[in-house]
Amino acid sequence: MDEREFYTWVHDALMHYGDSIHLRENPLLERLSALQPEEDRISKLRDLLRRAVEALKPPETVPYGQPEWLPYRILWGRCIQRRNQIQLCDELALSRSTFYRYQAQAIHEVARTLWETELGICATERTPQPDEAEEPALAEAARLAYRATRQVVHLGNLVLDVQRIMSSLLEQQGTTLQVRIMPDVGEVYGDPAVLRQILIHALSGALRVGAGPKLTLSISAEPEKTVCRIHGLAAITGLPLAHDHLAKTPELMLSRRLLDIYEGRLFFEDEDTTSPVIGFVLPSVRPPTILIVEDDPDTIELYQRYLRRAGFALHLAQSGNEIWALLEQNRPDLILLDVLMPKEDGWLVLQRLQTLPETADIPVIVYSVLPQPTLALSLGAREVLLKPVQEDALLHAVRQVLGSEDNADQRPRSSLVNNAQNGADRCRADS
């Protein structure tokens, strides 16, 4: 292990601080005492990370708003509090490039601190500064993937596009690409451009590490997922080391990042005693669809960011006419409805939704600056949120309503969430 590799592990652990499943695969966990239960080691790793981030705080003599606080505030908000980068940029009045520069500096300091603990060894040299161009590239790809609209995608057509795009590069490398799609492979759900990037970068990563005369992309179906494998990498000795090398390939790192957003995963396995296989999993199940009824652009952008990041598929209506046009084409699993709308306000929309047989059983969450939960519930709303609505409160309400659809005894309820004050107060009322 060298210091650059150690930095990569620390970066990964910080970016997945709250994800126990992901932390289980981080090599840092193995450096803690194997005598401890795994959950205890995960807790200890989080504690070490948290204390290293807290060590970034400048002295109390430095005013809170000074630039010296930025590395700590960025890393604490981004990793420990798991806040969105766009929100932090707005709050701290930073451009994306400045944000990433301070974030890289902060992670570098955390890695140097942890290098001197039981996670590393006593450092004799300064931890190398990461390539600052790499992190913004990954983050920009992730930002576009979060914002992209997801839809049903036929893999056959997508793969044909990828073959055409990759043909020149494959020819230059003296490699051919054979595609095998099993008959039972159906559709996947996502943005076609994002899915193409996953495939293109996975194949480009295979070419970078060394492909033989023929690469084979095989695609098969498993319960609720589609599995893709790239065979034909040149024979490599020392396969475990080869897997580590593959994981650090820039193209595969980008594929992994995009797969994380789609709740997929990148993996490596061995075809024989010398040849590794690059594999990745795409979810095949359509996520719940939410229709957002809202006319304010800032609110629209905020809710889209919250809900897309959580994996929901979204439709948007900004007026009464758009609502009914969309409902004729698509049936959402849930409707988020603002009350204050021009012309046909939310009350009339809610009333009409409940009286039409084709929409009466679609659950509706009403949100508004108007504290009228009793009226909303009497008109058929399943939940009521009070603006401004924070991310955790919105996702809690959405998941609770969608999760209760099969419960026949579930009665409507109201959750008044005043996030301007505390972001969590919830008051319930039965209709």
PEPEMO-V748489 format. One line per field, one symbol per residue. ss: DSSP state (2 for helix, 1 for strand, 0 for the rest). phi: phi as a letter, one per 30 degrees, with the letter a starting at -180 (. if undefined). A space follows every 50 residues. Layout:
ss=???
phi=???
This chain:
ss=00222222222222200002222000222200000002222222222222 22220000000000002222222222222200002222222200022222 22222222222222200000000000000002222222222222222000 11112222222222222222222001111110000011110222222222 22222222201111111111110011111111100000222222222002 22222222222000111111000001111111100000111110002222 22222222200011111002222222222000011111000000022222 22222000000011111100002222220000111100002222222222 2220000000000000000000000000000
phi=.cddddedddeddddbeccdddddcdeeddddedddeedddddddddddd ddddddededddeeddedddedddddddcddhddddddeddchcdddded dddddddedddddddccddbbddcbdeddddddddedddddddddddddc adbddedddeededddeddddddibccccbcddddcccbldedddddedd dddddddddkcddbcbccbbcbeiacccbccjddebdidedddddddcde ddddeddddedchcacbbbcdbdbcdbcbaccdcdddecbcccaccedde dddddeddddjddbbbbcaeddedddddcbcddabcbdddbdiddddddd ddedcdedbdcddbccbadddbdddddddjdcabccddcdeddddddddd dddcddcdddcebbbdccddcbibdbccbdd
